[in-house]
Amino acid sequence: MHRTYRNHLMPLLPPTVKLGQTDQSTEAGDVARKPLSKDEVAALCGEPPEETHGHYFQQTMLRIKDPRRSLPFYTTVLGMRLLRQFDFSGGEFSLFFMGYKPKDEIPTDDHASAHYALSTHSTIELTHNWGTENDESQYHNGNREPRGFGHIGIVVPDVEKACERFEKLGVPFIKKPNEGKMKNLAFVCDPDGYWIEIFNPTHVSNSI
C-alpha cells in the first residue's frame, strides 16, 4: 500500500485494526477465514472526503474482439443503445459507449453526443482494437485463473422471462435462474466470454 495512503488511513482506524494483517489465531500455517466485522469496515470506509464531491461512476471498459458480434449482443439481446462511437485512426481502435438511455435523450450533434456519452451515468465502453476480429487471440474474462474481474450486472423486471428469451436467442449460460445455491438470478456470457449477472433487486434482497 502506498505510504501516503496508509498514513492517511491510520488515524481513522481503531487500535485493533492494522492494515495488511491477517488473523493467525488458528494453528500454525492455517489462516482463519472470516468476514471483516462491521466496525472494521466502517473504520476502513469512513465518509467520502469533501474533495471528492462531484465524483461519480461513469463507465466500465471491456475490450471486444469483433464489434460485428458484440454490438448486436449489447443492443438487440440486452437492450442497450449505442450512445456514441469514437474512432482513433492514430491508435487504430474504436470506442463504443453503450447504455440504457431513452432515444430522445441522446443528442445527434457530434459535440453534444460526445459530451453526453462521456458524462451520463452507468455506461459500458466497448473497446475494439482494429484487426483483433481476424486473429486467434482471446481476452481474459477475469473468471479463469488467475481470477480478477468478475462480471457486470443487468437488472430485469422478470428473470425467468428474460432468461427464456436469452435461451431462445442462443445466449450461453454460466448459471440459469434455478441452478446453484442462489436462486432467481442467472449469469450469461457476451461474445467475448465476459460474465453478465441477470437479476431482479427485489428477489435478490429478499433472499439475502
N, C-alpha and C positions, 0 to 999 in steps of 0.2 A: 504493500500500500504506500502511496506517495506520502512522504513525511509531512508535508503541509496539510494534506487531507487528514492524516492521522491526528496531528496536533490540534486541528480544528475540531475534531470529534471528541477528543478526550475529555474536555470539560463537561460534555453533555452526558457522559456515561456514569452510571452508578459505580461504586467501588468494586462491586463483584463482577463487572463486565470488563473483560480485557480483550482487545481486538486481536484476532488471529489465534486465539487459544481454544483448543478443543478439550472436551471433557475426557479425562483419563481416569475416571473413578472406577472403571471395571478392571479386570485382570490385565496384566502387562500385555501389550500388543493388541488388546481388544478395546476399540473406541466405542463408547456408548452412542447409540443413535436415538436422538430425541429432538423434538421441535424446540425452537427458541421460545422462551417464555414471553408472554405479552409485555411484561415490564422491560425486558431486554429489547424487544422490537420497538417499543415506544421510545426507549432511550436512543436507539440507533437511528430512528427516523426523525423524531422531533418535528418542529414546524418549519415549513419552507422559508428560507431567508428572504427578507424584503427585496434583495437584489434580483430575485428570480421572478418577481411579479411580472406578468405578461408572457412568461414562457408557457408553451403548451405543446402537446404531442400532435405532430402533423403528418408524418409519413413513416412507412416501413418499406425498405427497398429489398426486392427479390430479383436475383439475376435469372433471366429466362433464356433458353437456347433458341426457341423458334416462336416469334410473335404470331405466326400463322396458326399455331396451335393454342398459345396462351391467351391471346386477345379474345377469341370466341369463347374460351372457357370462362374467363372472368366476366364477360358481358352476357352472352347467351345462356350460359349454365348458372352462374352465380347471380347475375342480375345487376352487376355494376355498370357504370357508364365510363367511357373514355372522357377524361376532363381536359387533357392536353397532351399532345405529342411534341417532344423536343428531339431534334436530330443534331448531332455533333459530328460533322464530317472530319474535323481535325483528329478527334479521338476514335472515330469510326464506331459510334454507339448511339443508341436512341433510348429515350426515356418515355414511358407511357404511364401517366398518372391516372389511376382508376379510383372510383369511389361511388358510394350510394348517394347520389345527388339528383334533385329534380332537374329535368331537361331545361326548363325555362330559367333556372338559376345559373346555368353555365354560360359565360359570355362567349360571343362569337368573334369579337375583336381580338387580334393577336396579343396585344399587350395586356389587355384586361383578362384574357383567358390564362395567360402565363401567371399573372399575379394570383388569380383565383386558384389555380392548381397548386401553387406553392404556399397558399395561406389557409385554404379551407381545411377543416379538421378531418382526421382519420382517413388518410389515403394510402393506397398501395402504389409504390413506384416500381414498375416493372422495367428492368434494365436489360436491353438487348445489345450485346457486343456483336457487331456485324460479322457474319460468316460462321458463327457458332452452330447455326442450324445445319451446317454441312459437315461438321466433324463428329467424331465418336466420343467426345468428352461428355462428362456428366457432372452437374453441380451437386455438391454435398447438401443434403436437405436438413442436416442437423440431428437426424434421428438414427443415423448409422454411427458406429464407433469411429472416432471419438465424438460422443454426442455433445451438442451445444444448443443451437437454436431449436425451438420446439415446434411451434405452429402459430398460425393466426386463427382468429375465431370469428364466425359469422352467426349473427342472431337471426333466427327464423321464427315465424308465428307457430308453425306446426312441424316438429322434427320428423315425425313419421311420414307426413305427406311430402315434405321436401326430399327426404331420402328415397321415397318411392320414385319420384321424378328423376333424381340423380341416377338411380339404378337403371331406369329405362333409357337414359342418355348414355349409359356405359361408363359412368364415372367410377374409378377404382375406390374401394373402401378399405380403410385400415381397420375400422370398427363400425359395425352397424348399431342402431339405437338400442337393441335389446341384447347385445353381446357384452361380455365382461361384467365387472362389478358395478360400474357406474352406468345406470340405465338412462334412457331418454336423451342421450347425446351420441353423436357419431363423429367419426374422423374420415375425411375423404382426401384424395390426392389430386393436386393440379398436374398439368402435363410434365412438369419437371420433378415431380415427386415430393413437393412441399406439402406438409400436412395442414389440413384446414378443419378446425373443430366446427361442427354444426350443432347449435344448442338453442334452447329457449331459457332465458334467465329465470323465469318463474319456476320451471321444472327443476332446474339445477339447484337453485337456492332452497327449494323445499326438500331436496334430498341430502343436503349437507348437514 
